[in-house]
Amino acid sequence: MPKNFKPKMGAGDLGFTDLFGGRRVPKTHSRVKLNALLDDLSALLGLLKTGLRDAGQKKEISAAQAGLIKAAGIVAGMKAGLKPETAALEALISARAAAMKPQKHFVLPGANETEALAHLARAKARVCEILAWEIKAAEPAVYLNRLSDYLFLAALKAAKK
């Protein structure tokens, strides 16, 4: 447990929290909501990793989680960028899409647990993207759009197993 963790009443119990740089905002602020959703998405990706057997794919999901941490920092006010992480997802998407047949129908999740978790994470990424656009966090929004595409392809791959 971190040294500065305070398991007692603090300022957060009054409905406020700090963004990067010390700006205090209500916990209902859109940036706080988006960061909570990004945390939720990262936890879903962690659960998805437990169902993957391919070490390379687990590494890809871990990289996506690292990208989400960076996105959360940007949402909170840090000066950072996601261009390398977005480019990495684009490369993965291009490689996977090139090896696939075109989709001719909508996909109904539920072929297996791993596939369903990938679709659940994909749907959560879409919700995060929508809120990122709402708060005008363009770079995280684009990253989340690519992550959603990647997770769709990961779900298709998992459905075939």
CNS distance restraints for C-alpha pairs under 8 A (distance, minus, plus):
assign (resid   1 and name CA) (resid   5 and name CA) 7.00 0.50 0.50
assign (resid   6 and name CA) (resid  10 and name CA) 7.85 0.50 0.50
assign (resid   9 and name CA) (resid  13 and name CA) 6.12 0.50 0.50
assign (resid  10 and name CA) (resid  14 and name CA) 7.58 0.50 0.50
assign (resid  11 and name CA) (resid  15 and name CA) 7.42 0.50 0.50
assign (resid  11 and name CA) (resid  16 and name CA) 6.50 0.50 0.50
assign (resid  11 and name CA) (resid  17 and name CA) 7.13 0.50 0.50
assign (resid  12 and name CA) (resid  16 and name CA) 5.16 0.50 0.50
assign (resid  12 and name CA) (resid  17 and name CA) 5.50 0.50 0.50
assign (resid  15 and name CA) (resid  26 and name CA) 5.76 0.50 0.50
assign (resid  15 and name CA) (resid  27 and name CA) 5.51 0.50 0.50
assign (resid  16 and name CA) (resid  24 and name CA) 6.44 0.50 0.50
assign (resid  16 and name CA) (resid  25 and name CA) 5.49 0.50 0.50
assign (resid  16 and name CA) (resid  26 and name CA) 4.29 0.50 0.50
assign (resid  16 and name CA) (resid  27 and name CA) 5.14 0.50 0.50
assign (resid  17 and name CA) (resid  24 and name CA) 5.55 0.50 0.50
assign (resid  17 and name CA) (resid  25 and name CA) 5.65 0.50 0.50
assign (resid  17 and name CA) (resid  26 and name CA) 6.30 0.50 0.50
assign (resid  17 and name CA) (resid  27 and name CA) 6.03 0.50 0.50
assign (resid  18 and name CA) (resid  22 and name CA) 5.39 0.50 0.50
assign (resid  18 and name CA) (resid  23 and name CA) 5.43 0.50 0.50
assign (resid  18 and name CA) (resid  24 and name CA) 4.51 0.50 0.50
assign (resid  18 and name CA) (resid  25 and name CA) 6.27 0.50 0.50
assign (resid  19 and name CA) (resid  23 and name CA) 5.18 0.50 0.50
assign (resid  19 and name CA) (resid  24 and name CA) 6.28 0.50 0.50
assign (resid  19 and name CA) (resid  25 and name CA) 7.18 0.50 0.50
assign (resid  19 and name CA) (resid  76 and name CA) 5.05 0.50 0.50
assign (resid  19 and name CA) (resid  77 and name CA) 6.64 0.50 0.50
assign (resid  20 and name CA) (resid  73 and name CA) 7.58 0.50 0.50
assign (resid  20 and name CA) (resid  76 and name CA) 5.27 0.50 0.50
assign (resid  20 and name CA) (resid  77 and name CA) 5.18 0.50 0.50
assign (resid  20 and name CA) (resid  78 and name CA) 6.13 0.50 0.50
assign (resid  21 and name CA) (resid  77 and name CA) 7.21 0.50 0.50
assign (resid  21 and name CA) (resid  78 and name CA) 7.95 0.50 0.50
assign (resid  25 and name CA) (resid  29 and name CA) 6.39 0.50 0.50
assign (resid  27 and name CA) (resid  32 and name CA) 5.94 0.50 0.50
assign (resid  27 and name CA) (resid  33 and name CA) 7.43 0.50 0.50
assign (resid  28 and name CA) (resid  32 and name CA) 6.61 0.50 0.50
assign (resid  28 and name CA) (resid  33 and name CA) 6.46 0.50 0.50
assign (resid  29 and name CA) (resid  33 and name CA) 6.31 0.50 0.50
assign (resid  30 and name CA) (resid  34 and name CA) 6.09 0.50 0.50
assign (resid  30 and name CA) (resid 131 and name CA) 7.58 0.50 0.50
assign (resid  30 and name CA) (resid 135 and name CA) 6.96 0.50 0.50
assign (resid  31 and name CA) (resid  35 and name CA) 6.21 0.50 0.50
assign (resid  31 and name CA) (resid  75 and name CA) 6.04 0.50 0.50
assign (resid  31 and name CA) (resid  76 and name CA) 6.56 0.50 0.50
assign (resid  31 and name CA) (resid 135 and name CA) 7.21 0.50 0.50
assign (resid  32 and name CA) (resid  36 and name CA) 6.22 0.50 0.50
assign (resid  32 and name CA) (resid  76 and name CA) 7.67 0.50 0.50
assign (resid  33 and name CA) (resid  37 and name CA) 6.30 0.50 0.50
assign (resid  34 and name CA) (resid  38 and name CA) 6.11 0.50 0.50
assign (resid  34 and name CA) (resid  72 and name CA) 7.91 0.50 0.50
assign (resid  34 and name CA) (resid  75 and name CA) 7.70 0.50 0.50
assign (resid  34 and name CA) (resid 128 and name CA) 6.28 0.50 0.50
assign (resid  34 and name CA) (resid 131 and name CA) 6.35 0.50 0.50
assign (resid  34 and name CA) (resid 132 and name CA) 6.98 0.50 0.50
assign (resid  35 and name CA) (resid  39 and name CA) 6.14 0.50 0.50
assign (resid  35 and name CA) (resid  72 and name CA) 5.48 0.50 0.50
assign (resid  35 and name CA) (resid  75 and name CA) 7.10 0.50 0.50
assign (resid  35 and name CA) (resid  76 and name CA) 7.75 0.50 0.50
assign (resid  36 and name CA) (resid  40 and name CA) 6.23 0.50 0.50
assign (resid  37 and name CA) (resid  41 and name CA) 6.10 0.50 0.50
assign (resid  37 and name CA) (resid 124 and name CA) 7.66 0.50 0.50
assign (resid  37 and name CA) (resid 128 and name CA) 6.27 0.50 0.50
assign (resid  38 and name CA) (resid  42 and name CA) 6.16 0.50 0.50
assign (resid  38 and name CA) (resid  68 and name CA) 6.39 0.50 0.50
assign (resid  38 and name CA) (resid  69 and name CA) 7.92 0.50 0.50
assign (resid  38 and name CA) (resid  72 and name CA) 6.75 0.50 0.50
assign (resid  38 and name CA) (resid 125 and name CA) 7.92 0.50 0.50
assign (resid  38 and name CA) (resid 128 and name CA) 6.63 0.50 0.50
assign (resid  39 and name CA) (resid  43 and name CA) 6.26 0.50 0.50
assign (resid  39 and name CA) (resid  68 and name CA) 7.89 0.50 0.50
assign (resid  40 and name CA) (resid  44 and name CA) 6.29 0.50 0.50
assign (resid  41 and name CA) (resid  45 and name CA) 6.21 0.50 0.50
assign (resid  41 and name CA) (resid 121 and name CA) 6.10 0.50 0.50
assign (resid  41 and name CA) (resid 124 and name CA) 6.09 0.50 0.50
assign (resid  41 and name CA) (resid 125 and name CA) 6.66 0.50 0.50
assign (resid  42 and name CA) (resid  46 and name CA) 6.23 0.50 0.50
assign (resid  42 and name CA) (resid  65 and name CA) 5.47 0.50 0.50
assign (resid  42 and name CA) (resid  68 and name CA) 6.85 0.50 0.50
assign (resid  43 and name CA) (resid  47 and name CA) 6.36 0.50 0.50
assign (resid  44 and name CA) (resid  48 and name CA) 6.14 0.50 0.50
assign (resid  44 and name CA) (resid 117 and name CA) 7.37 0.50 0.50
assign (resid  44 and name CA) (resid 120 and name CA) 7.81 0.50 0.50
assign (resid  44 and name CA) (resid 121 and name CA) 5.86 0.50 0.50
assign (resid  45 and name CA) (resid  49 and name CA) 6.17 0.50 0.50
assign (resid  45 and name CA) (resid  61 and name CA) 6.57 0.50 0.50
assign (resid  45 and name CA) (resid  65 and name CA) 7.09 0.50 0.50
assign (resid  45 and name CA) (resid 118 and name CA) 7.76 0.50 0.50
assign (resid  45 and name CA) (resid 121 and name CA) 6.48 0.50 0.50
assign (resid  46 and name CA) (resid  50 and name CA) 6.77 0.50 0.50
assign (resid  46 and name CA) (resid  61 and name CA) 7.85 0.50 0.50
assign (resid  46 and name CA) (resid  62 and name CA) 7.88 0.50 0.50
assign (resid  47 and name CA) (resid  51 and name CA) 7.23 0.50 0.50
assign (resid  47 and name CA) (resid 117 and name CA) 7.70 0.50 0.50
assign (resid  48 and name CA) (resid  52 and name CA) 6.85 0.50 0.50
assign (resid  48 and name CA) (resid 114 and name CA) 6.23 0.50 0.50
assign (resid  48 and name CA) (resid 117 and name CA) 5.75 0.50 0.50
assign (resid  48 and name CA) (resid 118 and name CA) 6.39 0.50 0.50
assign (resid  49 and name CA) (resid  58 and name CA) 5.58 0.50 0.50
assign (resid  49 and name CA) (resid  61 and name CA) 6.79 0.50 0.50
assign (resid  51 and name CA) (resid 113 and name CA) 7.74 0.50 0.50
assign (resid  51 and name CA) (resid 114 and name CA) 5.50 0.50 0.50
assign (resid  52 and name CA) (resid  57 and name CA) 7.16 0.50 0.50
assign (resid  52 and name CA) (resid  58 and name CA) 6.50 0.50 0.50
assign (resid  52 and name CA) (resid 114 and name CA) 7.16 0.50 0.50
assign (resid  53 and name CA) (resid  58 and name CA) 7.74 0.50 0.50
assign (resid  54 and name CA) (resid  58 and name CA) 6.37 0.50 0.50
assign (resid  55 and name CA) (resid  59 and name CA) 6.21 0.50 0.50
assign (resid  56 and name CA) (resid  60 and name CA) 6.31 0.50 0.50
assign (resid  57 and name CA) (resid  61 and name CA) 6.28 0.50 0.50
assign (resid  58 and name CA) (resid  62 and name CA) 6.20 0.50 0.50
assign (resid  59 and name CA) (resid  63 and name CA) 6.18 0.50 0.50
assign (resid  60 and name CA) (resid  64 and name CA) 6.27 0.50 0.50
assign (resid  61 and name CA) (resid  65 and name CA) 6.26 0.50 0.50
assign (resid  62 and name CA) (resid  66 and name CA) 6.32 0.50 0.50
assign (resid  63 and name CA) (resid  67 and name CA) 6.24 0.50 0.50
assign (resid  64 and name CA) (resid  68 and name CA) 6.27 0.50 0.50
assign (resid  64 and name CA) (resid  85 and name CA) 7.84 0.50 0.50
assign (resid  64 and name CA) (resid 147 and name CA) 7.39 0.50 0.50
assign (resid  65 and name CA) (resid  69 and name CA) 6.42 0.50 0.50
assign (resid  66 and name CA) (resid  70 and name CA) 6.43 0.50 0.50
assign (resid  67 and name CA) (resid  71 and name CA) 6.09 0.50 0.50
assign (resid  67 and name CA) (resid  82 and name CA) 7.23 0.50 0.50
assign (resid  67 and name CA) (resid  85 and name CA) 6.22 0.50 0.50
assign (resid  68 and name CA) (resid  72 and name CA) 6.06 0.50 0.50
assign (resid  69 and name CA) (resid  73 and name CA) 6.33 0.50 0.50
assign (resid  70 and name CA) (resid  74 and name CA) 6.36 0.50 0.50
assign (resid  70 and name CA) (resid  80 and name CA) 7.43 0.50 0.50
assign (resid  70 and name CA) (resid  81 and name CA) 7.80 0.50 0.50
assign (resid  70 and name CA) (resid  82 and name CA) 7.31 0.50 0.50
assign (resid  71 and name CA) (resid  75 and name CA) 6.19 0.50 0.50
assign (resid  71 and name CA) (resid  82 and name CA) 7.22 0.50 0.50
assign (resid  71 and name CA) (resid 140 and name CA) 5.29 0.50 0.50
assign (resid  72 and name CA) (resid  76 and name CA) 6.14 0.50 0.50
assign (resid  73 and name CA) (resid  77 and name CA) 6.34 0.50 0.50
assign (resid  73 and name CA) (resid  78 and name CA) 5.30 0.50 0.50
assign (resid  73 and name CA) (resid  80 and name CA) 7.70 0.50 0.50
assign (resid  74 and name CA) (resid  78 and name CA) 4.72 0.50 0.50
assign (resid  74 and name CA) (resid  79 and name CA) 6.23 0.50 0.50
assign (resid  74 and name CA) (resid  80 and name CA) 6.08 0.50 0.50
assign (resid  74 and name CA) (resid  81 and name CA) 7.51 0.50 0.50
assign (resid  74 and name CA) (resid 137 and name CA) 7.93 0.50 0.50
assign (resid  74 and name CA) (resid 140 and name CA) 7.48 0.50 0.50
assign (resid  75 and name CA) (resid 137 and name CA) 6.70 0.50 0.50
assign (resid  75 and name CA) (resid 140 and name CA) 7.69 0.50 0.50
assign (resid  81 and name CA) (resid 139 and name CA) 7.10 0.50 0.50
assign (resid  82 and name CA) (resid  86 and name CA) 5.97 0.50 0.50
assign (resid  82 and name CA) (resid 139 and name CA) 6.40 0.50 0.50
assign (resid  82 and name CA) (resid 140 and name CA) 6.98 0.50 0.50
assign (resid  82 and name CA) (resid 143 and name CA) 6.94 0.50 0.50
assign (resid  83 and name CA) (resid  87 and name CA) 6.02 0.50 0.50
assign (resid  83 and name CA) (resid 139 and name CA) 7.74 0.50 0.50
assign (resid  84 and name CA) (resid  88 and name CA) 6.12 0.50 0.50
assign (resid  85 and name CA) (resid  89 and name CA) 6.37 0.50 0.50
assign (resid  85 and name CA) (resid 143 and name CA) 7.44 0.50 0.50
assign (resid  86 and name CA) (resid  90 and name CA) 6.20 0.50 0.50
assign (resid  86 and name CA) (resid 142 and name CA) 7.55 0.50 0.50
assign (resid  86 and name CA) (resid 143 and name CA) 5.22 0.50 0.50
assign (resid  86 and name CA) (resid 146 and name CA) 6.80 0.50 0.50
assign (resid  87 and name CA) (resid  91 and name CA) 6.23 0.50 0.50
assign (resid  88 and name CA) (resid  92 and name CA) 6.40 0.50 0.50
assign (resid  89 and name CA) (resid  93 and name CA) 6.06 0.50 0.50
assign (resid  89 and name CA) (resid 146 and name CA) 6.31 0.50 0.50
assign (resid  89 and name CA) (resid 147 and name CA) 6.76 0.50 0.50
assign (resid  89 and name CA) (resid 150 and name CA) 6.80 0.50 0.50
assign (resid  90 and name CA) (resid  94 and name CA) 6.06 0.50 0.50
assign (resid  90 and name CA) (resid 146 and name CA) 6.70 0.50 0.50
assign (resid  91 and name CA) (resid  95 and name CA) 6.22 0.50 0.50
assign (resid  92 and name CA) (resid  96 and name CA) 6.14 0.50 0.50
assign (resid  92 and name CA) (resid 150 and name CA) 7.30 0.50 0.50
assign (resid  93 and name CA) (resid  97 and name CA) 5.84 0.50 0.50
assign (resid  93 and name CA) (resid 149 and name CA) 7.14 0.50 0.50
assign (resid  93 and name CA) (resid 150 and name CA) 5.63 0.50 0.50
assign (resid  93 and name CA) (resid 153 and name CA) 7.43 0.50 0.50
assign (resid  94 and name CA) (resid  98 and name CA) 6.02 0.50 0.50
assign (resid  95 and name CA) (resid  99 and name CA) 6.70 0.50 0.50
assign (resid  96 and name CA) (resid 100 and name CA) 6.66 0.50 0.50
assign (resid  96 and name CA) (resid 153 and name CA) 7.01 0.50 0.50
assign (resid  97 and name CA) (resid 101 and name CA) 8.00 0.50 0.50
assign (resid  97 and name CA) (resid 153 and name CA) 7.41 0.50 0.50
assign (resid 109 and name CA) (resid 115 and name CA) 6.80 0.50 0.50
assign (resid 109 and name CA) (resid 116 and name CA) 5.19 0.50 0.50
assign (resid 109 and name CA) (resid 119 and name CA) 6.48 0.50 0.50
assign (resid 110 and name CA) (resid 115 and name CA) 6.66 0.50 0.50
assign (resid 110 and name CA) (resid 116 and name CA) 5.09 0.50 0.50
assign (resid 111 and name CA) (resid 115 and name CA) 6.32 0.50 0.50
assign (resid 111 and name CA) (resid 116 and name CA) 6.97 0.50 0.50
assign (resid 111 and name CA) (resid 159 and name CA) 5.42 0.50 0.50
assign (resid 112 and name CA) (resid 116 and name CA) 6.19 0.50 0.50
assign (resid 112 and name CA) (resid 158 and name CA) 7.69 0.50 0.50
assign (resid 112 and name CA) (resid 159 and name CA) 6.44 0.50 0.50
assign (resid 113 and name CA) (resid 117 and name CA) 6.12 0.50 0.50
assign (resid 114 and name CA) (resid 118 and name CA) 6.22 0.50 0.50
assign (resid 114 and name CA) (resid 155 and name CA) 7.45 0.50 0.50
assign (resid 114 and name CA) (resid 158 and name CA) 6.23 0.50 0.50
assign (resid 114 and name CA) (resid 159 and name CA) 7.86 0.50 0.50
assign (resid 115 and name CA) (resid 119 and name CA) 6.33 0.50 0.50
assign (resid 115 and name CA) (resid 154 and name CA) 7.60 0.50 0.50
assign (resid 115 and name CA) (resid 155 and name CA) 4.54 0.50 0.50
assign (resid 115 and name CA) (resid 156 and name CA) 7.01 0.50 0.50
assign (resid 115 and name CA) (resid 157 and name CA) 7.83 0.50 0.50
assign (resid 115 and name CA) (resid 158 and name CA) 4.95 0.50 0.50
assign (resid 115 and name CA) (resid 159 and name CA) 5.37 0.50 0.50
assign (resid 116 and name CA) (resid 120 and name CA) 6.14 0.50 0.50
assign (resid 116 and name CA) (resid 155 and name CA) 7.15 0.50 0.50
assign (resid 117 and name CA) (resid 121 and name CA) 6.11 0.50 0.50
assign (resid 117 and name CA) (resid 155 and name CA) 7.93 0.50 0.50
assign (resid 118 and name CA) (resid 122 and name CA) 6.07 0.50 0.50
assign (resid 118 and name CA) (resid 151 and name CA) 5.75 0.50 0.50
assign (resid 118 and name CA) (resid 152 and name CA) 7.05 0.50 0.50
assign (resid 118 and name CA) (resid 154 and name CA) 6.60 0.50 0.50
assign (resid 118 and name CA) (resid 155 and name CA) 5.06 0.50 0.50
assign (resid 119 and name CA) (resid 123 and name CA) 6.11 0.50 0.50
assign (resid 119 and name CA) (resid 151 and name CA) 6.80 0.50 0.50
assign (resid 119 and name CA) (resid 152 and name CA) 6.42 0.50 0.50
assign (resid 119 and name CA) (resid 155 and name CA) 6.03 0.50 0.50
assign (resid 120 and name CA) (resid 124 and name CA) 6.26 0.50 0.50
assign (resid 121 and name CA) (resid 125 and name CA) 6.12 0.50 0.50
assign (resid 121 and name CA) (resid 148 and name CA) 7.85 0.50 0.50
assign (resid 121 and name CA) (resid 151 and name CA) 7.12 0.50 0.50
assign (resid 122 and name CA) (resid 126 and name CA) 6.41 0.50 0.50
assign (resid 122 and name CA) (resid 147 and name CA) 7.41 0.50 0.50
assign (resid 122 and name CA) (resid 148 and name CA) 4.71 0.50 0.50
assign (resid 122 and name CA) (resid 149 and name CA) 7.53 0.50 0.50
assign (resid 122 and name CA) (resid 151 and name CA) 5.31 0.50 0.50
assign (resid 122 and name CA) (resid 152 and name CA) 6.31 0.50 0.50
assign (resid 123 and name CA) (resid 127 and name CA) 6.50 0.50 0.50
assign (resid 123 and name CA) (resid 148 and name CA) 7.26 0.50 0.50
assign (resid 124 and name CA) (resid 128 and name CA) 6.24 0.50 0.50
assign (resid 125 and name CA) (resid 129 and name CA) 6.08 0.50 0.50
assign (resid 125 and name CA) (resid 144 and name CA) 5.74 0.50 0.50
assign (resid 125 and name CA) (resid 145 and name CA) 7.26 0.50 0.50
assign (resid 125 and name CA) (resid 147 and name CA) 6.89 0.50 0.50
assign (resid 125 and name CA) (resid 148 and name CA) 5.54 0.50 0.50
assign (resid 126 and name CA) (resid 130 and name CA) 6.27 0.50 0.50
assign (resid 126 and name CA) (resid 144 and name CA) 6.96 0.50 0.50
assign (resid 126 and name CA) (resid 145 and name CA) 6.75 0.50 0.50
assign (resid 126 and name CA) (resid 148 and name CA) 6.29 0.50 0.50
assign (resid 127 and name CA) (resid 131 and name CA) 6.47 0.50 0.50
assign (resid 128 and name CA) (resid 132 and name CA) 6.08 0.50 0.50
assign (resid 128 and name CA) (resid 141 and name CA) 7.63 0.50 0.50
assign (resid 128 and name CA) (resid 144 and name CA) 7.02 0.50 0.50
assign (resid 129 and name CA) (resid 133 and name CA) 6.26 0.50 0.50
assign (resid 129 and name CA) (resid 140 and name CA) 7.44 0.50 0.50
assign (resid 129 and name CA) (resid 141 and name CA) 4.70 0.50 0.50
assign (resid 129 and name CA) (resid 142 and name CA) 7.46 0.50 0.50
assign (resid 129 and name CA) (resid 144 and name CA) 5.37 0.50 0.50
assign (resid 129 and name CA) (resid 145 and name CA) 6.29 0.50 0.50
assign (resid 130 and name CA) (resid 134 and name CA) 6.27 0.50 0.50
assign (resid 130 and name CA) (resid 141 and name CA) 7.34 0.50 0.50
assign (resid 131 and name CA) (resid 135 and name CA) 6.38 0.50 0.50
assign (resid 132 and name CA) (resid 136 and name CA) 6.11 0.50 0.50
assign (resid 132 and name CA) (resid 137 and name CA) 5.06 0.50 0.50
assign (resid 132 and name CA) (resid 138 and name CA) 6.82 0.50 0.50
assign (resid 132 and name CA) (resid 140 and name CA) 6.58 0.50 0.50
assign (resid 132 and name CA) (resid 141 and name CA) 5.12 0.50 0.50
assign (resid 133 and name CA) (resid 137 and name CA) 5.77 0.50 0.50
assign (resid 133 and name CA) (resid 138 and name CA) 6.11 0.50 0.50
assign (resid 133 and name CA) (resid 141 and name CA) 5.90 0.50 0.50
assign (resid 137 and name CA) (resid 141 and name CA) 6.15 0.50 0.50
assign (resid 138 and name CA) (resid 142 and name CA) 6.15 0.50 0.50
assign (resid 139 and name CA) (resid 143 and name CA) 6.28 0.50 0.50
assign (resid 140 and name CA) (resid 144 and name CA) 6.06 0.50 0.50
assign (resid 141 and name CA) (resid 145 and name CA) 6.19 0.50 0.50
assign (resid 142 and name CA) (resid 146 and name CA) 6.36 0.50 0.50
assign (resid 143 and name CA) (resid 147 and name CA) 6.12 0.50 0.50
assign (resid 144 and name CA) (resid 148 and name CA) 6.06 0.50 0.50
assign (resid 145 and name CA) (resid 149 and name CA) 6.47 0.50 0.50
assign (resid 146 and name CA) (resid 150 and name CA) 6.14 0.50 0.50
assign (resid 147 and name CA) (resid 151 and name CA) 6.07 0.50 0.50
assign (resid 148 and name CA) (resid 152 and name CA) 6.22 0.50 0.50
assign (resid 149 and name CA) (resid 153 and name CA) 6.48 0.50 0.50
assign (resid 150 and name CA) (resid 154 and name CA) 6.16 0.50 0.50
assign (resid 151 and name CA) (resid 155 and name CA) 6.00 0.50 0.50
assign (resid 152 and name CA) (resid 156 and name CA) 6.35 0.50 0.50
assign (resid 153 and name CA) (resid 157 and name CA) 6.24 0.50 0.50
assign (resid 154 and name CA) (resid 158 and name CA) 6.15 0.50 0.50
assign (resid 155 and name CA) (resid 159 and name CA) 6.09 0.50 0.50
assign (resid 156 and name CA) (resid 160 and name CA) 6.78 0.50 0.50
assign (resid 157 and name CA) (resid 161 and name CA) 7.28 0.50 0.50
